[in-house]
């Protein structure tokens, strides 16, 4: 057999290369172990997220939702106000899971038909939950919610059977209505990027909240800007000093859209939405 026909002999890796590979392996193992250890301690919520998330309308119960959602992002693309965002890995739900941060941008149902549900290919977002899915008492709405923007239409109701949460006056001591105060100006300031549909401007084109200033003798933005009829009201009270004050009262028709939380001009907000909370819970 000639020299050029002899099979190639695999040479052992050089000592320096072996050491480098060994160090790389050890470093990767240490980092992986550290990530797991920190997640178990709660510093990085990799597998057990502790902060609940507001899910898009029609979301299944959390464990069903997380197992059904394929993180395709279709719900994000169809949202007219860009309320739906995709989670990152450090939030504890994995990359690409959709959520809503109501304070930054709430769902105001500008789409009328809840387009995110229509766009979902797996049923993670659905108008009606299947029989085998978990159903929590208090999540189902007592009647179909009436969308204020469609109130004069032949069919004014919103095709939504369950709430995503419930609004709550979290800081009554800071609420302008409770204090008997009015409000004038941009609800969230000139730098706020949130958008909403204003019927007096354009039914189909949401505009920046900062471009729609308010002037109210008594602040009632959480009531007037709520897109759902009979979901919240102001209840008049008279203090010991004889001054009229008003208390925002959340009603059972609240679907948890988060508009009240987004539009509240108080920093930090006086009203919040408790994610995935059932009525009366």
Number of C-alpha atoms within 10 A of each C-alpha: 5 5 6 7 7 8 7 7 6 6 6 8 9 9 9 9 11 12 12 12 12 12 12 12 12 12 12 12 12 12 12 12 12 12 16 17 13 14 18 14 10 14 12 19 21 19 15 13 16 13 10 14 18 23 23 24 26 23 26 27 18 15 9 14 18 17 10 16 20 16 16 15 18 17 24 21 14 17 21 21 22 16 21 26 20 18 18 13 15 14 19 19 21 17 13 16 22 25 18 23 17 24 19 17 23 24 26 26 22 21 18 15 13 24 19 24 23 15 18 19 16 13 20 21 25 22 17 14 18 11 7 6 10 13 14 12 11 16 20 17 18 11 12 15 23 20 23 19 20 16 13 9 10 7 10 16 20 17 17 21 19 28 25 25 24 26 25 18 19 14 14 15 11 16 23 21 25 21 18 19 16 14 18 13 15 18 21 19 13 12 9 15 13 21 25 25 23 19 12 6 11 10 13 14 15 19 17 15 23 19 14 14 13 15 12 12 11 18 24 22 19 23 20 15 18 22 28 26 19 17 20 20 18 18 12 14 14 11 11 7 6 8 10 16 18 21 19 20 15 18 15 17 20 25 26 29 27 31 28 30 28 27 26 23 22 15 8 12 18 19 25 23 25 18 21 20 18 20 19 9 8
